[in-house]
Amino acid sequence: MSEIRAIVTDIEGTTSSISFVKDVLFPYARKRLPAFIETHADRPEMQHWLHEAAKEAGYIEASRQEVIELLLRWIDEDRKSTALKALQGMIWQEGYEAGDYRAHVYPEVAARLRAWRAEGLRLYVYSSGSVPAQQLFFGYSEAGDLTPLFAGYFDTETGPKREQASYAKIATAIGEQPEHLLFLSDIVEELDAARAAGFRTGWLLRPPQALPAQPRHPAYADFDAITP
């Protein structure tokens, strides 16, 4: 079996509960998005992402209000839009910095990440949330600032998480052959894509989910069960 040299991890359902994102972060951004866009409309970064959202929707011309309504609809649909994720990340930054919440991580995650790092493994994140949002998530976690543990971050600008080519790009960016990389996720279709690219895989099935008798990927109830 090939030696694992780096671990790439998902966030939602893997390092952290899905409920924190869906019940805390998403409503926080949805409530504040219209006013946030209006008060930051002159920022070049804001103009860029509003333009990208309109382009993604196929709008030739759109008012700011039309784009706001589009983004709110995308939040409700949980659309994996890079523009939406970037704008949500900008709003979440204000929430983290104001101390409105801390990012949830499962109890064993921080210690296990530190142990893997101490063993010489390089750690990366691949999530549908934007890279800045990922950095905020781990920077303001319940377990403290975990960002020093990570060597890099990947989001949907690399490519969709259920496509093999995205994982090939990540392996190239990391500079390792895929067989030396372990990808952790709770989504089996993402694991399928990673395996097709040559990655080793780990399927997180946290309680109350049961581990299947014959899982499609090596299955674990928590990070402590993983031995890379």
Disulfide bonds with the S-S distance in Angstrom:
none
